[in-house]
Amino acid sequence: MSATFSRRALLRALGLTGVGLVFAPRVALATPAPRRTLVTLFLRGGVDGLSLVPPVADDAYHRARPTLALKATGPDAALALDGHFALHPRLAPLRPWWAEGRLAVLHGVGLPTPMRSHFDAQDAVESGTPDRKSTADGWLNRALESDAAGAPLRAVALQPTLPRALFGGSGALALGRLEEFKLRPGKRGEQAARGFSALYAGAVDEALRSTGEEAFDALSTLDAGRLSALSASPDVEYPRGPLGQRLGDIARLIRGDMGLEVAVTEMGGWDTHAAQGAATGMFANRCGELAGALSAFAKDLGPRLDQVTVVVLTEFGRTVRENGSRGTDHGVGGAMLVLGGGVKGGRVYGRFQALTEDRLQDGRDVPAWTDVRAPLAEVLTACRPGVALDRVFPGFTPPTPLGLFA
């Protein structure tokens, strides 16, 4: 590759300025192909699970939140689920999936040792080794290493940078959006294509070279008119914003039979220390975007949703009591959502007790009654039969299954 056509110039020619393009080398091991595609959506900032899925029948919840508690009845009431829990009213697009038994909720989920730092907690969740900070790879990457090499686009992060959960020896690609990989026509596009191939063909490391070449081939396939053909059906409308775009792209990869096994994306804006709001406001707006994007994704897949499982998780919950700024601070136990194939939905899983002060973590937080690794292990077992859980979550022995899957 000439000095005049650098990696930076290549990315510019591809229209990728400001977009992360990350390849991790692959390890080829022989195990069966996955049964379902696993999609994880990380809500960064520590979501208030008590507002996402409020325990509206708990008097202690209402006492602790004089302005933030959602009501069980009346205007702007939360949407009843099971007599004790309800959904935030802006999550209404998800309620049909609950009624159909395809959406499950977990409460009181978190890390076994409280971590109230965003960075530390996110690292602990995504590494899958909360008691060991030195782990270099992520839990999803270790799950991929249990299987054969698979397709070049077997693991994709629809976000600018590769997330911690996909760090490691298995192949993974991070990209902002699919359209940005359509090579531009004309001389500059041809130069970009040649440069991309040369960049990876000239790599010293054999694994990086093969992964780069195969990923380029796969992206070239996408460029050959397939993206427009894989657009969402006319009756599906994704909300504007990054999350709708990313989930729409994931749906296209799934419907395009690109060999996708694991897809990862994220949504920020959940760190609600002040002016959080109840049925309306900042938190409600994030809920509306989340529910609209997830519901559109499920509709977009249609029957293919049976072969896809979506996990929505966060690093920790929020304090039970609202603070003086009408917000909530960093907590411990939070909520998780699981949607799609094989899910025994229409239920709230996990231990949960009345939010009286004597039952709270340090007298202030929802405890992590359920270790976050337990439901993740259950999801992996359902999506990737035969996965080596002792390698994915070393040192962790999963408890009796919660029964999330049929």
C-alpha positions in Angstrom: 0.0 0.0 0.0 1.4 3.4 -1.0 2.1 6.0 1.6 -0.4 8.3 -0.1 -3.2 5.9 0.7 -3.2 5.4 4.4 -5.7 3.7 6.6 -7.1 7.1 7.5 -7.5 7.9 3.8 -9.1 4.6 3.2 -11.7 5.2 5.9 -12.4 8.7 4.5 -12.9 7.2 1.1 -15.3 4.7 2.5 -17.3 7.4 4.2 -16.3 6.1 7.6 -14.8 9.2 9.3 -15.8 9.2 12.9 -17.1 5.6 12.6 -15.3 2.8 14.4 -14.2 -0.1 12.3 -12.7 -2.9 14.5 -11.7 -6.4 13.5 -10.7 -9.0 16.1 -8.9 -12.1 15.0 -10.9 -15.3 14.9 -10.3 -18.7 16.5 -11.7 -21.7 14.7 -13.1 -24.5 17.0 -15.6 -27.1 15.9 -19.0 -26.9 17.6 -22.5 -26.7 16.1 -24.0 -23.5 14.7 -26.2 -21.4 17.1 -29.9 -22.1 17.4 -30.8 -18.4 17.8 -29.3 -15.1 17.1 -28.5 -13.2 20.3 -28.9 -9.5 20.4 -27.8 -7.5 23.4 -28.8 -3.9 24.1 -26.8 -2.2 26.8 -28.6 0.8 28.4 -25.6 2.9 29.6 -25.9 5.2 32.6 -27.6 2.9 35.1 -31.3 2.6 34.3 -33.8 3.3 37.1 -35.5 -0.1 37.1 -38.1 1.1 39.6 -39.4 3.5 37.0 -38.9 1.2 34.1 -41.0 -1.5 35.7 -42.4 0.1 38.9 -43.7 -2.0 41.8 -46.9 0.0 42.0 -48.4 -2.2 44.7 -45.6 -1.5 47.2 -46.4 1.2 49.6 -42.8 1.7 50.5 -42.0 2.5 46.9 -44.6 5.4 46.9 -43.3 6.7 50.3 -39.7 6.8 49.0 -40.6 8.7 45.8 -43.2 11.4 46.5 -42.7 13.0 43.1 -41.2 10.2 41.0 -43.4 7.2 41.9 -45.7 6.1 39.1 -49.4 5.6 40.0 -51.3 2.3 39.6 -54.5 4.2 38.5 -55.6 7.5 37.2 -54.1 9.8 34.6 -50.6 8.8 33.4 -50.8 5.6 35.3 -48.3 2.8 34.8 -49.5 -0.1 32.7 -50.4 -3.1 34.9 -48.6 -6.3 34.3 -49.3 -8.8 37.1 -51.0 -7.0 40.0 -47.7 -5.9 41.6 -45.5 -4.6 38.8 -46.4 -2.3 35.9 -44.6 -0.9 32.9 -43.8 2.8 32.5 -46.6 4.3 30.4 -44.1 5.2 27.6 -43.3 1.6 27.3 -46.7 0.9 25.9 -45.4 -0.4 22.5 -43.9 -3.3 24.4 -47.1 -4.3 26.2 -48.4 -6.5 23.3 -45.3 -8.5 23.4 -45.8 -9.1 27.1 -49.5 -10.1 26.4 -48.3 -12.6 23.8 -45.9 -14.1 26.2 -42.8 -13.0 24.3 -41.4 -10.4 26.7 -40.1 -11.2 30.2 -38.9 -8.9 32.9 -36.3 -9.5 35.6 -36.0 -7.4 38.7 -33.3 -7.1 41.4 -30.6 -8.0 38.9 -27.0 -6.8 39.4 -23.4 -7.5 40.4 -22.6 -9.7 43.4 -20.5 -6.9 44.8 -22.0 -3.4 44.6 -20.1 -1.0 42.3 -21.5 2.5 42.0 -19.0 3.7 39.4 -20.3 3.6 35.8 -16.9 2.6 34.4 -16.3 -0.2 37.0 -19.8 -1.6 36.8 -20.0 -1.6 33.0 -16.5 -3.3 32.9 -17.6 -5.9 35.4 -20.8 -6.8 33.5 -19.2 -6.9 30.1 -16.1 -8.8 31.1 -18.4 -11.3 32.9 -15.8 -11.6 35.7 -16.9 -9.0 38.4 -14.4 -10.3 40.9 -11.4 -10.1 38.6 -10.5 -6.8 36.9 -7.6 -8.2 34.9 -9.8 -10.1 32.4 -8.8 -9.1 28.9 -11.7 -10.5 26.9 -15.5 -10.2 27.2 -18.2 -12.7 28.0 -19.8 -12.6 24.5 -16.4 -13.1 22.9 -15.7 -16.1 25.0 -19.2 -17.5 24.1 -18.3 -17.2 20.4 -15.0 -19.0 20.9 -16.9 -22.1 21.9 -18.1 -22.5 18.3 -16.6 -22.9 14.8 -15.3 -19.9 13.0 -18.6 -19.2 11.1 -19.4 -16.3 8.8 -17.3 -13.1 8.6 -20.3 -11.2 10.0 -21.0 -13.6 12.8 -20.5 -11.0 15.5 -21.3 -7.3 14.9 -21.6 -4.3 17.1 -23.8 -1.6 15.6 -22.1 1.3 17.3 -19.0 3.3 16.7 -16.6 1.3 18.8 -16.3 -2.4 19.8 -17.9 -2.9 23.2 -16.0 -4.6 26.1 -18.2 -7.7 25.9 -16.8 -8.5 22.4 -13.1 -8.0 23.2 -11.1 -11.1 22.6 -9.9 -13.7 20.1 -13.1 -14.3 18.2 -13.9 -12.3 15.1 -16.0 -9.1 15.7 -16.8 -6.0 13.6 -17.9 -2.6 14.9 -19.7 -0.2 12.5 -21.9 2.8 12.9 -24.4 2.0 10.2 -24.7 -0.3 7.2 -25.0 2.4 4.6 -21.6 3.8 5.4 -20.1 0.6 4.0 -21.6 1.1 0.5 -18.5 1.9 -1.6 -18.9 5.1 -3.5 -18.9 4.7 -7.3 -16.2 6.0 -9.6 -12.4 6.2 -9.3 -12.3 7.1 -5.6 -14.5 4.2 -4.7 -12.5 1.8 -6.8 -9.3 3.1 -5.1 -11.0 2.6 -1.7 -11.9 -1.0 -2.5 -8.4 -1.8 -3.7 -6.9 -0.1 -0.6 -9.1 -1.9 1.8 -8.1 -5.3 0.4 -4.5 -4.3 0.3 -4.6 -3.0 3.9 -5.6 -6.4 5.3 -3.9 -8.6 2.7 -0.7 -6.9 3.8 -1.2 -7.5 7.5 1.5 -9.4 9.2 -0.8 -11.4 11.4 -2.4 -14.2 9.5 -5.6 -14.2 11.6 -6.1 -10.5 11.1 -5.5 -10.9 7.4 -8.1 -13.6 6.9 -10.7 -11.9 9.0 -10.2 -8.6 7.2 -10.5 -10.1 3.7 -13.6 -12.1 4.6 -15.2 -9.1 6.2 -14.5 -7.1 3.1 -16.1 -9.8 1.0 -19.2 -9.8 3.2 -19.5 -6.0 3.1 -19.0 -6.1 -0.7 -22.0 -8.5 -0.8 -24.0 -6.0 1.1 -22.9 -3.3 -1.3 -24.2 -5.2 -4.3 -27.8 -3.9 -4.0 -28.8 -6.0 -1.0 -29.2 -3.1 1.5 -32.1 -1.5 -0.3 -33.8 -4.9 -0.8 -33.6 -5.5 3.0 -35.4 -2.4 4.0 -38.1 -2.7 6.7 -41.6 -3.5 5.5 -43.8 -0.4 4.9 -45.9 -0.9 8.0 -42.8 -0.8 10.3 -41.5 2.6 11.4 -38.4 2.8 13.5 -38.1 5.9 15.7 -35.6 8.5 14.6 -32.4 8.5 16.5 -29.4 6.2 16.8 -31.2 3.3 18.5 -33.8 2.9 15.8 -31.2 3.1 13.1 -29.0 0.5 14.8 -31.8 -2.0 15.5 -33.1 -1.5 12.0 -29.6 -2.4 10.6 -29.4 -5.5 12.9 -32.8 -6.6 11.6 -31.5 -6.2 8.0 -28.5 -8.4 8.7 -30.7 -11.0 10.2 -33.2 -11.0 7.4 -30.3 -11.0 4.9 -29.0 -14.3 6.1 -25.5 -12.9 6.6 -24.6 -15.6 9.2 -25.2 -13.2 12.1 -24.9 -15.0 15.5 -24.4 -12.2 17.9 -25.3 -8.5 17.5 -24.6 -5.8 20.1 -25.7 -2.2 20.4 -26.2 0.4 23.1 -28.3 3.4 24.2 -27.1 6.1 26.5 -28.7 8.9 28.5 -30.0 7.0 31.5 -28.0 8.7 34.3 -30.9 10.6 35.8 -29.5 12.5 38.9 -31.8 15.4 38.4 -35.2 16.3 36.9 -35.8 12.6 36.1 -39.6 13.0 35.7 -42.3 10.4 36.3 -44.8 9.7 33.5 -43.3 12.6 31.5 -39.9 14.2 31.3 -36.4 13.1 30.5 -36.7 9.4 31.7 -40.1 9.1 29.9 -38.6 10.3 26.7 -35.9 7.7 26.8 -38.5 5.0 27.5 -40.5 6.1 24.5 -37.5 5.8 22.2 -36.5 2.4 23.7 -40.0 0.9 23.4 -40.6 2.2 19.9 -37.3 0.9 18.6 -37.7 -2.6 20.2 -41.2 -3.0 19.1 -40.3 -1.9 15.5 -37.5 -4.4 15.6 -39.7 -7.3 16.7 -42.4 -6.4 14.0 -39.7 -6.0 11.4 -38.4 -9.5 12.0 -41.9 -11.1 11.8 -41.7 -14.9 12.1 -37.9 -14.6 12.3 -38.3 -13.3 15.8 -38.6 -17.0 16.8 -35.0 -17.4 16.0 -33.8 -14.2 17.8 -33.5 -13.4 21.5 -33.0 -9.8 22.7 -31.5 -9.0 26.1 -31.8 -5.5 27.4 -29.4 -4.8 30.4 -27.7 -2.1 32.3 -24.8 -1.7 34.7 -26.8 -1.0 37.9 -30.1 0.4 39.2 -30.9 3.6 41.0 -31.5 4.5 44.7 -35.0 3.7 46.0 -35.4 7.1 47.5 -35.5 10.1 45.2 -32.9 12.8 45.9 -33.3 16.5 46.5 -33.0 17.3 42.8 -36.0 15.1 42.0 -33.7 12.4 40.5 -32.1 9.2 41.6 -28.5 8.3 42.3 -26.4 5.2 41.5 -27.7 2.1 43.0 -27.3 -1.7 42.9 -30.1 -4.0 41.7 -31.9 -3.1 38.5 -34.2 -4.4 35.8 -33.6 -6.5 32.7 -35.8 -7.3 29.7 -35.7 -10.4 27.5 -37.7 -10.5 24.3 -38.1 -13.0 21.5 -37.6 -16.6 20.6 -38.3 -19.3 23.2 -38.9 -16.7 26.0 -41.5 -17.6 28.5 -42.8 -14.1 28.8 -45.7 -12.4 30.5 -43.9 -12.9 33.8 -41.6 -10.9 36.2 -38.7 -13.2 37.2 -36.3 -13.0 40.1 -36.6 -12.4 43.8 -38.1 -9.1 44.9 -39.2 -7.9 48.3 -41.0 -4.9 49.7 -38.8 -1.8 49.6 -38.7 -1.2 53.3 -35.4 0.2 54.6 -34.5 -2.9 56.5 -34.5 -4.9 53.3 -32.4 -2.6 51.2 -28.7 -2.8 50.3 -27.0 -0.4 52.7 -30.4 0.9 53.6 -30.8 2.7 50.3 -30.7 0.4 47.2 -32.6 -2.5 45.7 -30.3 -5.5 46.4 -28.8 -7.6 43.6 -30.9 -10.6 44.6 -30.1 -12.1 41.1 -26.5 -12.2 39.9 -26.5 -10.7 36.4 -24.6 -13.7 35.2 -27.4 -16.1 36.0 -29.9 -14.9 33.4 -27.1 -14.3 30.9 -26.0 -17.9 31.3 -29.6 -19.0 30.8 -29.9 -16.9 27.6 -26.6 -18.4 26.3 -27.7 -21.9 27.0 -31.0 -21.3 25.0 -29.3 -19.5 22.1 -26.1 -21.5 21.8 -26.7 -25.1 23.0 -23.5 -26.7 24.2 -21.8 -23.4 25.1 -19.1 -23.8 27.7 -20.5 -21.7 30.6 -17.5 -22.4 32.8 -15.3 -20.6 30.2 -17.8 -17.8 29.5 -18.2 -17.0 33.3 -15.2 -18.6 35.0 -15.6 -19.2 38.7 -19.3 -18.8 38.5 -21.7 -21.7 39.1 -25.2 -20.8 37.7 -27.9 -21.4 40.3 -31.2 -23.2 39.6 -32.4 -21.8 36.3 -35.0 -19.1 36.5 -37.1 -20.8 33.8 -36.9 -18.0 31.3 -37.1 -20.3 28.3 -39.5 -23.0 27.2 
